[in-house]
């Protein structure tokens, strides 16, 4: 009897001990780490952002120890970027879009123990930052080529048939955000190159927006284009895209969209959309980084030749704006980019900021 009582007491004591005293339990849920996706706006405000989130979620869908957290409204100098970089439970930071890419590069330089994926950018001097480059040069070149051919179809001066338009050079509009490397050093020169490829006399008029400008400011820029008789516009925007979509409903300009697979609903003046699909590329890169670290992952460039970028022209406006011969010229230019007959490589990325301790 005494042995039975002792055994019973031991069983009670053992049952009362915490599970981790014996190395844990198979049923105990694992500690959750995070893949933090940092975006300038909501995931649904820009096609690029939605594809980034979808790709990251696909990469961890089968993992019980990882979750994707989406942090939106990130601005330049936002302290949340550094906070997440310093959090040991963040396995990877995905910096989405070019609106605060420089901040992502700086955070990676200042937190060498954190892992980063820069989408639409790279930092080749940093071992802890992998990159997914979207070939904005090819996108913007093709957009400029389409815009340039549109200028040949429609007299931007508003002159009556037979009148000379020599005093008004054929001009297309470009709307970009202030001070972004991707906009200033990649998109703008490539857009102008595409305009010249369509006709040597074509010109571009650029207007800039502060990052995150309200609809009223975006509308004023668009009104300036309208007042100048600009017939076609490409809004190459990150953080201002949702504001631009609202403001552009009030214009009759032909719009060339980047990234969208379809133009925004209700926008019957969409001329073309140069779409990209990067979900699979994001998912593959996230999985590789989580497995091997960013230092083992080479920069990937999504271009027409990679098959991840396409020209969408199945819009009524495109059919009515161009005759069959001109539509054929546009499609042929897209094919040249797809096959690699014409290749416009991205320029080298700017050097990451130097650590003051190295000086």
N, C-alpha and C positions, 0 to 999 in steps of 0.2 A: 504493500500500500504506500509505504514511504517513497519507494522508487517511482510509483505512479504519480504521486503528488509533485515530486521534483521534476519529472518529465513534463508534467502539465505546466508548471511554472516557467520552465525553460521555453516551452512553446509560446506562452503568452508574451514573455520578454522579447523573443525573436520577432514575433508578429508586430510588436510595438516599435521595433527599431526602424529608422528611415531606410528606404530601399537603397539609397546610394551607399549605405554602409557595406553593402554586399556587391558593389559594382554596378548598381542600377538595375533596371528591368527592361526587358524587350518591349514592354508596352509603354514605357516612358517616352513622351514625345521629345524629339531632338531639339536642341537650341536653334532658333531660327536666325539666320543671317540674311542680309539684304543685298539686292542689286538695286542701287538708287539711280533712277532716271531723272535727270535734271533738265527741265524744259522752260523756255521763256514764257510759254502760254499753256493753255489747257491742251490735252492730247488731241482733241478734236478740232482745234483751231487751225491746224496746218497738216496737210497730208503727211509730211515728213515726220511730224511728232507721233502721229498715230502708228506709222510703220515702225518707228523706233520702239514704242511701247509693246506693240504686238510681237516684234522680234525678240525682245528681252523676255517677255512672258513665255514665248514658245521654248526658249532655251532652258528655262527652269521648271517647265510644266511637270516633269517627272521627279523633281527634287523635293523631298520633304523637309530639307534643311535650309531651303532658300525661298525667299519671296521677293517680288518686285514691288518697290515703293516708287510712286511717281510724285515728284516734287515740282510744282508748277509756279509760274510767275517769277522765275528767277531772273534777276537783273544784274547788270554790271556792278561788281562790288558786293554782291549778296553774300552775307556771312554764312548762309547755310551750306554753301559749297565747301568752305574750309571745315565747317563743323562735321559734315558727313565724311570728308576725307580723313578726319582724325578719329572717327568712330571705328573701333575694332570690329564691330559687328557688320560693317559695310564691306562686303567682299569685292564689290566693283562699283565704280561710279561711271555712269553713261551720260556724257555731256552732249545734248542734242541740239544741233543747229548752230549757225554761225553767230547768233546774236550776242553770245557771251563766250565765244570760243577762247578768246585771249585769257579770260578768267580761268577757264578749265585748264589751259596750259600752265598758267601761273600756279594754280592749286596743285597740279601734278608735280611741278618743280619744287614746291615747298613741302610736299608730303611724299617723299620717295618710297615710303612703306605702303602707300595706298595704290590700288590698281585703277586705271582709267581707260575708258573707250571714248574717243572723240569722234563723233559722227559729223561728217561734212568738214573734216579737218584732220590734221596730224601734227605731231611734235616729234620729228625724227631724232632729236637730241636727247629724248627722255626715254629711258628703258621701261618706265612704269606706265607709259601711255601708248596704247595701240590706236590706230586710226582707220576710219572708213572714209575714204575720199569719194565724193560724188563729183563727177566730172562736169562742174558748172561751166567750164569753158566750152565744152561741146554743146551743152544745153543752150547757153546764151548765144553762141555762134549761130545755131540753127534758128533760134528765135529772131535774131537780127536779120537772117537771110529771108525769113518769112515776112518780117516787117518791111524789109527793103523792097520785096516784090509787091507788097501791098501798096507801097508808095507809088509804084509805077502804074498801078491800076486806078488809083484815086488821086486827083490833083489836090495836094495839101493846101494850096493857096486859095482854094474856093473860086478860082477863076472860071468864067463861063467857057464853054467849048470854043476853041479857036483863039482864046486870049493867051498871051504869053505869061508863063509862070516863072520866068527867069529870076525875078526879084525875090522869089520865095523858094529857097532850096528845099528839096524833098527831105522832110524831117520826121523822125519817129521818136516817141517818148520812152524814157526809162525812169522808173521810180525805184530808188534804193534807200537803204538806211545809212545814216551818217557814220562814217568812220569804221566800217567793217571791212576787214581785209578781203573777204570773199566777194563783197560787192564792188569795192573800189579797184582791186588788183586783178580780179578774175572775170567777173560778170561784165563790168562796164567795157573793158577793151575788147572782149570777145563779141559782145553785142555789136559794137561799132565795126568790128571786122566782118561780121555777117552782113551788116547793112552795105558795106563796101563791096562785098562779094556779089550782091544782087545788082548794084549799080554804083559806079565809082563816085557819083555826086551825092549820094545819100548821106545824111547827117543824123546825129543823135542829140536830143536835148535831155539832159539829166536833171532831175529834181530829187532832193534828199529829204528824208524824214528823220527826226530824232527817234531812236529806238523806243518803241512803246507809245508813240504819239497818239493822241485821241482822234476820234473820227473827224472832228472839226478841222484839225490841222491837215489830215489826209485829204479831206474834201477841198481845202484851199489849193493844195498842189494840183489836184486833178482839174479844178476850175481854171488854173493857169494854163494847163495843157489845152483845155477846150477853147479858151480865149485866143490862144495862138494858132488855132486851127490844126492841131496835131491829130492825125486820123487814126494812129495805131500806137498802143502803149504796152509795154511789158512791166508789170509790177513785180520786181524781184525782192521779195520781203520775207522776213522771218516773224519778228514780234509784232509787226504792224499789219499782218495779212488779214486778220479778221476785220479790222477797221477799214482796210482798203476794199474788202468785198462789199461792205455796206455802202461806202461812198461811191463805188463804181456803178452802182445801180442807177445813178443819176446821169450817166454820161452815155453818149452814142459812139464813143471811140471803140475801135476793134481792140480786143484784149488778147494777148498771148500769155497763157499761164504756164508757170513752171510747177513741176511736181504733181499736179492734179491729174488723175486718170479721167476725170470728168470735170467740166467747169462747174462753178458754184450754181446751185439751183436758181433758176429764174434769170440767169445771165445769158440772154440770147445773142449778145454781141461777142461771145467767145469765138475767137478766130482759130485758135489751135491750142493744144495742151501738150507740153513736152514732159511726159510722165516718167517717173522712175519707180522701181519696185525694189526695196532694200530689206524687206522683212527677213528673208532667208539669209542675207549677208549679215545682218545684225545678230540673228540667232546663232549663226555659226561662229561669229567672232566672240560673242558672250560665252558660249560653251568652251571655246578654245582658251580664252583668258582664264576662266574659272578652273580649267584643268591644268594649264601649263604656265599661267602668268602672262602678263602683257609683253614681257621681254621676248617670249617665244613666238609672238604673233607678228607677221609682217603686215604693213599697211595694204589694205584692199582698195582698189579704185573701181567704182561702178561707172561704166561708160556705155556708149551705144554698142561698142564692140562686145562688151561682156553680156549683152542680151538683157540687161536690167533697166534699160532706158528706151523708151519708144515715143514715136510721134503719133499723137491722136489728132485726127482731122475730120472725124465723122460728125461734124457740127454743121448745121444749116448755113451759118455765117461763112464758113470756109468755102462751101460749094458756091455760094452766091458772090463771094468776093473775088474769086479767081476763075479764069477760064481753064479749060481742060489742059492746055499746054503748060500753063503756069503751075497748076496743081502737080503735073508730072515732074516739073523741075524741082519742086519742093520735096516730093517723095523720093526723087533720085538723090538729092543731097542727103536725106536721112539714110538712104541705103548705103551711100558711100561711108557714112560714119559707122553704120552697123557692121559693114564688112571689113572695116579697117583701111579701105582705100584712102580715106581721109582720116587722119588721126591728129587730134589737137590735145596734146598732153597738158596736164595741169602744171602750173609753175611751181617751183620749190616753195614749201611752206616757210613762213617766217621763223627765224630761230627762236627757241624758247627763251624766256627771261633767264639771265644769269643769276646764280646764287651770289649775293654780296660777299659771302664768306670765301668765294673762290677768287675774289679780286685782290 
